[in-house]
């Protein structure tokens, strides 16, 4: 518990410092704890410290944790690739889906979300650096996909999710994030409900915040190095 508390406090301070250096309010940036491969008891420890938002990539693993932690008021984000056979469970059990890159998937989520549930919050995943190995729509496809998504009653378009190419140079990191922020502003101009730019991870948190991120997705710095042998 002490190690997790120290890691949590370190990240909170890093967000605070990056925001301060950029002239932004620290509370304008949300922390999404990326908890894939970590057991429910680790998430419970993090929740005790005040962390309520968790991001999961692997559906079956996530469903088990959602059930184990059902006594807590947590917000669950699906951030992994979404195939058609996953949409029913995502629609039923998650609060956010951040990795939407096809209207077909958005439409299935809308059809499978129940009337009793609040609308599912949606981020469009953007392949901001046009990498062949990455999911996401190209920048010039975002507005047309957004126009389709906003017609679906059980989804709420909230913004964009970005995973840029891996760069060690901060100037290069910021260039990718700057393009994403410009696209985010275009989306906001058309849809006032858009308020979320999900970008920045452990290695590029400061650059992302400097360029306007409203949500950083942090895993390694919070939980440590992952054991990837149990992926589902």
PAKOLRO-261219 format. One record per atom (N, C-alpha, C, O): z, y, x; residue in three letters. Coordinates in steps of 0.05 Angstrom, whole numbers, padded with zeros to 5 digits, always signed. Layout:
N
ZYXALA ...
//
This chain:
232
+00000-00024+00017UNK +00000+00000+00000UNK +00000+00025+00017UNK -00013+00045+00010UNK +00014+00024+00039UNK +00016+00048+00057UNK -00012+00054+00068UNK -00019+00078+00070UNK -00027+00033+00076UNK -00053+00038+00088UNK -00072+00050+00067UNK -00087+00069+00073UNK -00072+00040+00043UNK -00089+00050+00021UNK -00081+00079+00015UNK -00098+00096+00011UNK -00055+00085+00014UNK -00046+00112+00009UNK -00056+00131+00031UNK -00065+00153+00025UNK -00054+00122+00056UNK -00063+00139+00078UNK -00093+00144+00076UNK -00103+00166+00081UNK -00108+00123+00070UNK -00137+00126+00067UNK -00144+00145+00044UNK -00162+00162+00046UNK -00131+00141+00022UNK -00135+00158-00002UNK -00129+00188+00004UNK -00145+00205-00002UNK -00107+00193+00017UNK -00100+00220+00024UNK -00120+00232+00044UNK -00126+00256+00043UNK -00129+00216+00063UNK -00149+00225+00083UNK -00175+00234+00069UNK -00185+00255+00076UNK -00184+00218+00050UNK -00209+00225+00036UNK -00205+00250+00019UNK -00222+00268+00018UNK -00182+00251+00005UNK -00177+00275-00011UNK -00177+00300+00007UNK -00187+00321-00001UNK -00165+00298+00030UNK -00165+00321+00048UNK -00193+00327+00059UNK -00200+00351+00062UNK -00208+00307+00065UNK -00236+00311+00074UNK -00253+00325+00053UNK -00268+00343+00060UNK -00249+00318+00028UNK -00264+00331+00006UNK -00255+00360+00004UNK -00271+00378+00001UNK -00229+00364+00006UNK -00217+00392+00004UNK -00228+00409+00027UNK -00236+00432+00022UNK -00229+00399+00051UNK -00238+00414+00074UNK -00268+00420+00072UNK -00277+00442+00078UNK -00284+00400+00064UNK -00313+00404+00061UNK -00319+00425+00040UNK -00337+00442+00043UNK -00304+00424+00018UNK -00308+00443-00004UNK -00300+00471+00006UNK -00315+00491+00000UNK -00278+00473+00019UNK -00269+00499+00029UNK -00289+00512+00048UNK -00295+00535+00046UNK -00300+00496+00066UNK -00320+00506+00085UNK -00346+00515+00071UNK -00360+00531+00081UNK -00351+00503+00048UNK -00375+00510+00033UNK -00370+00531+00011UNK -00389+00538-00004UNK -00346+00541+00010UNK -00339+00562-00010UNK -00338+00551-00038UNK -00343+00565-00058UNK -00331+00525-00041UNK -00330+00512-00067UNK -00301+00504-00074UNK -00285+00501-00056UNK -00296+00501-00100UNK -00270+00492-00109UNK -00268+00462-00105UNK -00286+00448-00114UNK -00247+00452-00091UNK -00245+00423-00087UNK -00246+00407-00113UNK -00256+00385-00114UNK -00235+00418-00135UNK -00235+00403-00160UNK -00262+00403-00174UNK -00264+00391-00196UNK -00282+00415-00162UNK -00310+00413-00173UNK -00324+00388-00162UNK -00347+00383-00170UNK -00310+00372-00145UNK -00322+00348-00134UNK -00305+00324-00141UNK -00281+00323-00135UNK -00317+00305-00155UNK -00303+00281-00164UNK -00306+00259-00142UNK -00326+00257-00129UNK -00285+00243-00140UNK -00285+00221-00122UNK -00290+00195-00138UNK -00274+00188-00156UNK -00311+00181-00132UNK -00317+00155-00143UNK -00310+00134-00122UNK -00323+00133-00101UNK -00290+00118-00127UNK -00282+00097-00108UNK -00301+00073-00112UNK -00301+00060-00133UNK -00317+00067-00091UNK -00336+00045-00092UNK -00321+00019-00085UNK -00314+00015-00061UNK -00315+00003-00105UNK -00296-00019-00101UNK -00308-00046-00101UNK -00294-00066-00104UNK -00335-00048-00098UNK -00348-00074-00097UNK -00336-00091-00074UNK -00330-00081-00053UNK -00333-00116-00080UNK -00322-00137-00063UNK -00292-00136-00060UNK -00280-00154-00048UNK -00279-00115-00070UNK -00250-00113-00068UNK -00236-00124-00093UNK -00246-00119-00115UNK -00214-00139-00090UNK -00201-00151-00113UNK -00186-00131-00130UNK -00181-00108-00122UNK -00180-00139-00155UNK -00168-00121-00174UNK -00142-00110-00165UNK -00136-00087-00172UNK -00126-00125-00149UNK -00100-00114-00141UNK -00103-00090-00123UNK -00086-00072-00123UNK -00125-00089-00107UNK -00130-00065-00090UNK -00137-00041-00107UNK -00128-00019-00101UNK -00152-00046-00128UNK -00159-00024-00146UNK -00134-00014-00161UNK -00131+00010-00166UNK -00117-00032-00168UNK -00092-00024-00182UNK -00075-00007-00164UNK -00063+00013-00173UNK -00074-00014-00138UNK -00059+00003-00119UNK -00071+00031-00118UNK -00056+00051-00117UNK -00097+00032-00118UNK -00111+00058-00117UNK -00105+00074-00142UNK -00102+00098-00142UNK -00105+00060-00165UNK -00100+00073-00190UNK -00072+00085-00192UNK -00068+00106-00203UNK -00053+00071-00180UNK -00026+00082-00179UNK -00024+00109-00165UNK -00008+00126-00171UNK -00042+00112-00145UNK -00043+00137-00130UNK -00057+00160-00146UNK -00057+00183-00137UNK -00070+00153-00168UNK -00083+00173-00184UNK -00113+00171-00186UNK -00126+00187-00199UNK -00125+00150-00173UNK -00154+00146-00175UNK -00161+00132-00200UNK -00151+00110-00205UNK -00178+00144-00217UNK -00185+00132-00242UNK -00214+00122-00244UNK -00221+00107-00262UNK -00231+00131-00226UNK -00260+00125-00228UNK -00268+00106-00207UNK -00264+00110-00183UNK -00280+00083-00215UNK -00288+00062-00197UNK -00318+00055-00201UNK -00327+00054-00224UNK -00332+00051-00179UNK -00360+00044-00180UNK -00364+00015-00170UNK -00354+00007-00149UNK -00380+00000-00186UNK -00385-00028-00180UNK -00415-00033-00179UNK -00430-00022-00194UNK -00422-00051-00160UNK -00451-00059-00157UNK -00457-00086-00168UNK -00480-00091-00177UNK -00437-00104-00168UNK -00442-00132-00175UNK -00430-00138-00203UNK -00405-00136-00206UNK -00446-00145-00222UNK -00437-00145-00250UNK -00415-00165-00255UNK -00395-00158-00266UNK -00419-00190-00248UNK -00399-00210-00255UNK -00372-00204-00242UNK -00351-00207-00255UNK -00372-00196-00217UNK -00348-00187-00204UNK -00335-00164-00218UNK -00310-00164-00222UNK -00351-00145-00227UNK -00340-00122-00240UNK -00328-00129-00267UNK -00306-00118-00274UNK -00340-00147-00282UNK -00330-00154-00308UNK -00302-00167-00306UNK -00285-00163-00322UNK -00299-00183-00285UNK -00273-00195-00280UNK -00251-00174-00275UNK -00229-00177-00284UNK -00259-00154-00259UNK -00239-00133-00253UNK -00233-00115-00277UNK -00211-00107-00281UNK -00254-00110-00293UNK -00250-00094-00317UNK -00230-00108-00335UNK -00212-00095-00347UNK -00232-00134-00338UNK -00214-00149-00355UNK -00186-00149-00343UNK -00166-00146-00357UNK -00184-00153-00317UNK -00158-00155-00303UNK -00143-00128-00304UNK -00118-00128-00303UNK -00158-00106-00306UNK -00145-00080-00305UNK -00147-00065-00332UNK -00145-00041-00333UNK -00150-00081-00353UNK -00154-00069-00380UNK -00130-00053-00389UNK -00132-00037-00408UNK -00107-00057-00377UNK -00083-00043-00385UNK -00082-00014-00374UNK -00065+00002-00381UNK -00101-00008-00356UNK -00102+00019-00344UNK -00124+00036-00356UNK -00144+00025-00366UNK -00120+00062-00355UNK -00141+00081-00365UNK -00160+00087-00342UNK -00156+00106-00328UNK -00180+00070-00339UNK -00199+00073-00317UNK -00227+00079-00328UNK -00234+00073-00351UNK -00243+00092-00310UNK -00270+00098-00317UNK -00288+00082-00299UNK -00286+00083-00274UNK -00306+00066-00311UNK -00322+00047-00296UNK -00351+00056-00294UNK -00364+00063-00314UNK -00362+00057-00269UNK -00389+00065-00264UNK -00405+00042-00253UNK -00396+00029-00233UNK -00427+00035-00265UNK -00445+00015-00252UNK -00465+00030-00234UNK -00479+00048-00244UNK -00465+00023-00209UNK -00481+00038-00189UNK -00502+00020-00175UNK -00515+00029-00157UNK -00503-00005-00183UNK -00522-00024-00170UNK -00549-00025-00186UNK -00551-00013-00207UNK -00568-00039-00175UNK -00594-00043-00189UNK -00589-00057-00216UNK -00572-00074-00218UNK -00604-00049-00236UNK -00600-00060-00263UNK -00625-00075-00272UNK -00647-00063-00275UNK -00622-00101-00275UNK -00643-00117-00286UNK -00639-00120-00316UNK -00617-00115-00327UNK -00659-00128-00330UNK -00658-00130-00359UNK -00636-00149-00369UNK -00623-00144-00390UNK -00630-00170-00354UNK -00610-00189-00363UNK -00581-00179-00358UNK -00562-00192-00366UNK -00578-00155-00347UNK -00552-00143-00343UNK -00545-00122-00363UNK -00522-00113-00365UNK -00565-00113-00378UNK -00560-00089-00394UNK -00539-00092-00416UNK -00524-00074-00422UNK -00538-00116-00428UNK -00519-00120-00451UNK -00491-00116-00441UNK -00475-00103-00454UNK -00484-00129-00419UNK -00456-00126-00409UNK -00450-00098-00398UNK -00428-00089-00402UNK -00470-00086-00386UNK -00465-00058-00377UNK -00461-00040-00401UNK -00443-00023-00400UNK -00477-00043-00421UNK -00474-00026-00445UNK -00447-00030-00458UNK -00435-00012-00469UNK -00437-00055-00457UNK -00412-00061-00471UNK -00387-00053-00456UNK -00367-00046-00468UNK -00388-00053-00429UNK -00364-00051-00414UNK -00361-00027-00395UNK -00340-00022-00384UNK -00382-00012-00391UNK -00382+00010-00372UNK -00383+00037-00386UNK -00392+00039-00409UNK -00373+00057-00372UNK -00373+00085-00382UNK -00397+00100-00371UNK -00407+00118-00384UNK -00406+00092-00348UNK -00429+00105-00335UNK -00448+00084-00324UNK -00440+00062-00316UNK -00474+00090-00324UNK -00494+00075-00309UNK -00509+00096-00292UNK -00523+00113-00303UNK -00506+00093-00266UNK -00516+00114-00248UNK -00543+00107-00235UNK -00554+00122-00220UNK -00553+00083-00241UNK -00577+00073-00226UNK -00601+00069-00244UNK -00614+00048-00242UNK -00606+00088-00262UNK -00628+00085-00281UNK -00654+00095-00267UNK -00655+00118-00259UNK -00674+00078-00266UNK -00699+00087-00254UNK -00723+00077-00271UNK -00746+00080-00262UNK -00718+00067-00295UNK -00739+00058-00313UNK -00731+00063-00341UNK -00708+00058-00349UNK -00749+00073-00358UNK -00743+00077-00386UNK -00737+00051-00400UNK -00720+00051-00418UNK -00750+00030-00392UNK -00744+00004-00405UNK -00714-00003-00404UNK -00703-00012-00424UNK -00702+00002-00381UNK -00673-00004-00378UNK -00657+00015-00395UNK -00638+00006-00408UNK -00664+00040-00395UNK -00649+00060-00411UNK -00650+00052-00441UNK -00631+00054-00455UNK -00674+00044-00450UNK -00677+00037-00478UNK -00661+00013-00485UNK -00649+00012-00507UNK -00660-00007-00468UNK -00643-00031-00473UNK -00614-00023-00474UNK -00599-00033-00492UNK -00604-00006-00456UNK -00576+00002-00457UNK -00570+00016-00483UNK -00549+00012-00495UNK -00588+00033-00492UNK -00585+00048-00517UNK -00583+00028-00541UNK -00566+00031-00558UNK -00601+00008-00541UNK -00601-00011-00563UNK -00576-00028-00563UNK -00568-00037-00585UNK -00564-00033-00540UNK -00542-00052-00538UNK -00515-00038-00537UNK -00494-00052-00538UNK -00514-00012-00537UNK -00489+00003-00539UNK -00481+00004-00569UNK -00498+00009-00586UNK -00456-00002-00575UNK -00448-00003-00603UNK -00443+00025-00614UNK -00438+00044-00599UNK -00444+00027-00641UNK -00439+00053-00654UNK -00410+00062-00650UNK -00404+00086-00650UNK -00392+00043-00645UNK -00364+00050-00642UNK -00357+00062-00615UNK -00337+00075-00611UNK -00375+00057-00595UNK -00370+00067-00568UNK -00381+00096-00565UNK -00400+00104-00578UNK -00368+00110-00547UNK -00379+00136-00539UNK -00406+00132-00525UNK -00410+00110-00514UNK -00423+00152-00525UNK -00449+00149-00511UNK -00444+00141-00482UNK -00426+00150-00469UNK -00462+00124-00472UNK -00461+00115-00444UNK -00472+00138-00426UNK -00495+00147-00430UNK -00456+00147-00407UNK -00465+00168-00389UNK -00485+00157-00369UNK -00482+00136-00358UNK -00507+00172-00366UNK -00530+00163-00350UNK -00536+00182-00327UNK -00537+00207-00331UNK -00541+00171-00303UNK -00553+00186-00281UNK -00579+00173-00274UNK -00581+00148-00273UNK -00599+00189-00270UNK -00625+00179-00260UNK -00623+00176-00230UNK -00616+00195-00216UNK -00630+00152-00220UNK -00630+00148-00191UNK -00656+00158-00179UNK -00678+00150-00188UNK -00654+00175-00159UNK -00677+00187-00146UNK -00680+00176-00118UNK -00661+00177-00102UNK -00704+00167-00112UNK -00711+00159-00084UNK -00720+00184-00070UNK -00744+00189-00067UNK -00701+00200-00061UNK -00706+00227-00052UNK -00723+00228-00026UNK -00737+00248-00021UNK -00722+00207-00010UNK -00737+00206+00015UNK -00761+00187+00014UNK -00773+00180+00034UNK -00767+00177-00010UNK -00791+00160-00015UNK -00791+00136+00004UNK -00811+00129+00016UNK -00768+00122+00005UNK -00766+00098+00022UNK -00775+00073+00006UNK -00767+00069-00017UNK -00791+00057+00019UNK -00800+00033+00006UNK -00778+00013-00001UNK -00780-00002-00020UNK -00757+00014+00015UNK -00735-00005+00011UNK -00714+00004-00010UNK -00696-00011-00016UNK -00717+00028-00021UNK -00697+00038-00039UNK -00707+00038-00068UNK -00731+00042-00073UNK -00689+00034-00087UNK -00695+00038-00115UNK -00695+00067-00121UNK -00687+00084-00105UNK -00703+00073-00146UNK -00703+00101-00154UNK -00730+00112-00160UNK -00750+00102-00149UNK -00732+00132-00177UNK -00757+00145-00183UNK -00763+00166-00162UNK -00745+00176-00148UNK -00789+00172-00158UNK -00796+00194-00141UNK -00788+00220-00154UNK -00785+00222-00179UNK -00786+00241-00138UNK -00776+00266-00149UNK -00794+00277-00171UNK -00784+00289-00190UNK -00820+00273-00169UNK -00838+00283-00189UNK -00838+00268-00215UNK -00853+00275-00234UNK -00823+00246-00216UNK -00821+00230-00241UNK -00795+00235-00256UNK -00792+00225-00278UNK -00777+00251-00245UNK -00751+00254-00256UNK -00752+00268-00284UNK -00740+00258-00303UNK -00766+00290-00286UNK -00766+00305-00311UNK -00778+00289-00334UNK -00769+00292-00357UNK -00799+00274-00328UNK -00811+00258-00350UNK -00793+00236-00359UNK -00792+00230-00383UNK -00778+00223-00341UNK -00759+00202-00348UNK -00736+00215-00364UNK -00727+00203-00384UNK -00727+00238-00355UNK -00705+00252-00369UNK -00713+00258-00397UNK -00697+00255-00416UNK -00738+00267-00401UNK -00747+00274-00428UNK -00746+00250-00447UNK -00741+00253-00471UNK -00751+00226-00436UNK -00750+00202-00453UNK -00721+00194-00458UNK -00714+00187-00480UNK -00704+00196-00438UNK -00676+00188-00441UNK -00661+00205-00461UNK -00645+00195-00477UNK -00666+00231-00462UNK -00651+00248-00480UNK -00658+00243-00509UNK -00644+00253-00527UNK -00678+00227-00515UNK -00685+00220-00542UNK -00668+00197-00552UNK -00668+00191-00576UNK -00653+00184-00535UNK -00637+00161-00542UNK -00609+00169-00550UNK -00594+00181-00534UNK -00601+00162-00574UNK -00576+00173-00586UNK -00551+00162-00572UNK -00530+00176-00571UNK -00552+00138-00562UNK -00527+00126-00551UNK -00524+00129-00521UNK -00507+00117-00508UNK -00542+00145-00509UNK -00540+00152-00481UNK -00536+00182-00478UNK -00546+00198-00495UNK -00521+00190-00458UNK -00518+00218-00452UNK -00527+00224-00423UNK -00514+00214-00404UNK -00549+00238-00420UNK -00558+00244-00393UNK -00539+00263-00380UNK -00534+00285-00390UNK -00529+00255-00356UNK -00509+00272-00342UNK -00519+00283-00316UNK -00509+00303-00306UNK -00540+00270-00304UNK -00550+00281-00279UNK -00565+00261-00262UNK -00580+00244-00272UNK -00562+00264-00236UNK -00577+00249-00216UNK -00559+00234-00197UNK -00536+00243-00191UNK -00568+00211-00187UNK -00555+00196-00166UNK -00575+00193-00143UNK -00598+00186-00147UNK -00566+00198-00119UNK -00583+00199-00096UNK -00571+00183-00073UNK -00548+00185-00067UNK -00588+00166-00061UNK -00581+00152-00035UNK -00603+00159-00015UNK -00624+00147-00015UNK -00598+00179+00002UNK -00619+00187+00020UNK -00623+00167+00043UNK -00607+00149+00046UNK -00643+00172+00059UNK -00647+00155+00083UNK -00623+00159+00102UNK -00611+00181+00102UNK -00617+00139+00117UNK -00594+00141+00135UNK -00601+00158+00159UNK -00620+00153+00174UNK -00585+00179+00163UNK -00590+00199+00184UNK -00563+00204+00198UNK -00542+00206+00185UNK -00563+00206+00224UNK -00538+00214+00238UNK -00537+00244+00243UNK -00516+00255+00249UNK -00560+00257+00242UNK -00561+00286+00246UNK -00555+00300+00220UNK -00567+00295+00200UNK -00535+00318+00221UNK -00526+00332+00197UNK -00548+00349+00185UNK -00550+00351+00160UNK -00564+00362+00201UNK -00586+00379+00191UNK -00605+00362+00175UNK -00615+00371+00154UNK -00612+00338+00184UNK -00630+00320+00169UNK -00617+00311+00143UNK -00630+00309+00122UNK -00591+00304+00144UNK -00576+00297+00120UNK -00578+00319+00100UNK -00583+00314+00076UNK -00573+00343+00109UNK -00572+00366+00090UNK -00599+00371+00078UNK -00601+00380+00055UNK -00620+00367+00093UNK -00647+00371+00083UNK -00653+00354+00058UNK -00663+00363+00038UNK -00645+00328+00060UNK -00649+00310+00038UNK -00632+00318+00014UNK -00641+00319-00009UNK -00607+00325+00020UNK -00589+00333-00002UNK -00598+00359-00015UNK -00594+00363-00039UNK -00609+00377+00001UNK -00619+00402-00010UNK -00641+00398-00029UNK -00643+00411-00050UNK -00659+00380-00023UNK -00681+00373-00041UNK -00670+00362-00067UNK -00680+00368-00089UNK -00650+00345-00065UNK -00638+00333-00089UNK -00624+00355-00106UNK -00626+00354-00130UNK -00611+00373-00093UNK -00597+00395-00108UNK -00617+00412-00123UNK -00612+00421-00145UNK -00640+00418-00110UNK -00661+00434-00123UNK -00671+00419-00148UNK -00675+00432-00169UNK -00675+00393-00146UNK -00683+00378-00169UNK -00662+00378-00191UNK -00668+00379-00214UNK -00637+00376-00183UNK -00614+00376-00201UNK -00614+00403-00216UNK -00609+00403-00241UNK -00619+00425-00203UNK -00620+00451-00216UNK -00642+00453-00236UNK -00639+00464-00257UNK -00665+00441-00230UNK -00687+00440-00249UNK -00679+00425-00274UNK -00685+00433-00296UNK -00666+00402-00270UNK -00657+00386-00293UNK -00636+00401-00309UNK -00638+00401-00334UNK -00618+00414-00296UNK -00597+00430-00310UNK -00610+00452-00327UNK -00601+00458-00349UNK -00631+00464-00317UNK -00644+00486-00331UNK -00655+00477-00357UNK -00655+00492-00377UNK -00665+00452-00358UNK -00676+00442-00383UNK -00655+00429-00401UNK -00658+00430-00426UNK -00634+00417-00389UNK -00614+00403-00405UNK -00586+00412-00397UNK -00575+00403-00377UNK -00574+00430-00412UNK -00548+00442-00405UNK -00526+00422-00402UNK -00506+00428-00388UNK -00528+00399-00414UNK -00506+00379-00412UNK -00505+00366-00384UNK -00486+00353-00377UNK -00526+00370-00368UNK -00527+00358-00341UNK -00507+00372-00323UNK -00508+00396-00319UNK -00489+00356-00312UNK -00468+00368-00295UNK -00461+00351-00271UNK -00442+00358-00256UNK -00475+00329-00266UNK -00467+00311-00245UNK -00490+00306-00225UNK -00512+00298-00232UNK -00483+00311-00200UNK -00501+00305-00177UNK -00485+00286-00159UNK -00469+00294-00143UNK -00491+00260-00163UNK -00476+00239-00149UNK -00490+00234-00122UNK -00511+00220-00122UNK -00479+00244-00101UNK -00491+00240-00075UNK -00470+00245-00053UNK -00452+00262-00056UNK -00473+00229-00032UNK -00454+00231-00010UNK -00436+00207-00009UNK -00423+00199-00029UNK -00435+00194+00015UNK -00418+00171+00019UNK -00401+00176+00044UNK -00399+00198+00053UNK -00388+00155+00054UNK -00369+00159+00076UNK -00382+00174+00100UNK -00370+00192+00111UNK -00406+00166+00107UNK -00419+00177+00132UNK -00430+00205+00128UNK -00435+00219+00148UNK -00435+00214+00104UNK -00448+00240+00100UNK -00435+00257+00079UNK -00447+00274+00067UNK -00409+00253+00075UNK -00394+00267+00054UNK -00396+00297+00057UNK -00401+00311+00038UNK -00391+00307+00081UNK -00390+00336+00085UNK -00417+00349+00080UNK -00419+00370+00068UNK -00439+00336+00089UNK -00465+00347+00085UNK -00472+00348+00055UNK -00484+00367+00046UNK -00464+00327+00041UNK -00470+00326+00012UNK -00455+00348-00003UNK -00467+00361-00020UNK -00430+00352+00004UNK -00415+00373-00010UNK -00426+00400-00003UNK -00427+00418-00020UNK -00434+00404+00022UNK -00446+00430+00029UNK -00471+00436+00013UNK -00477+00460+00009UNK -00485+00415+00005UNK -00510+00420-00010UNK -00507+00416-00040UNK -00527+00413-00054UNK -00482+00415-00050UNK -00479+00416-00079UNK -00471+00391-00094UNK -00471+00391-00118UNK -00463+00370-00080UNK -00454+00346-00093UNK -00431+00352-00111UNK -00413+00367-00104UNK -00431+00339-00135UNK -00408+00341-00153UNK -00392+00315-00155UNK -00371+00314-00167UNK -00403+00294-00142UNK -00389+00268-00142UNK -00397+00253-00116UNK -00420+00248-00111UNK -00376+00246-00100UNK -00381+00230-00076UNK -00372+00202-00081UNK -00352+00197-00093UNK -00388+00183-00071UNK -00383+00154-00075UNK -00372+00142-00048UNK -00388+00139-00029UNK -00347+00137-00048UNK -00334+00129-00023UNK -00323+00101-00025UNK -00307+00095-00043UNK -00330+00084-00006UNK -00320+00056-00006UNK -00305+00050+00020UNK -00281+00046+00019UNK -00320+00049+00042UNK -00308+00040+00067UNK -00284+00057+00075UNK -00264+00046+00084UNK -00286+00083+00073UNK -00264+00100+00082UNK -00239+00097+00065UNK -00217+00103+00074UNK -00243+00087+00040UNK -00220+00083+00022UNK -00208+00055+00025UNK -00183+00052+00026UNK -00225+00035+00028UNK -00215+00008+00027UNK -00217-00007+00053UNK -00203-00027+00057UNK -00233+00003+00072UNK -00237-00010+00097UNK -00264-00025+00097UNK -00279-00023+00078UNK -00269-00040+00118UNK -00294-00056+00120UNK -00294-00078+00100UNK -00274-00092+00096UNK -00317-00082+00086UNK -00319-00102+00065UNK -00325-00129+00076UNK -00337-00133+00097UNK -00315-00149+00061UNK -00324-00177+00065UNK -00347-00181+00046UNK -00343-00183+00021UNK -00372-00182+00056UNK -00395-00184+00039UNK -00403-00213+00033UNK -00424-00218+00021UNK -00387-00232+00041UNK -00395-00260+00038UNK -00391-00269+00009UNK -00401-00291+00001UNK -00377-00254-00008UNK -00372-00262-00035UNK -00388-00247-00056UNK -00380-00245-00079UNK -00411-00237-00048UNK -00427-00221-00067UNK -00436-00238-00091UNK -00441-00262-00088UNK -00436-00224-00114UNK -00445-00238-00139UNK -00466-00221-00152UNK -00477-00228-00173UNK 
//
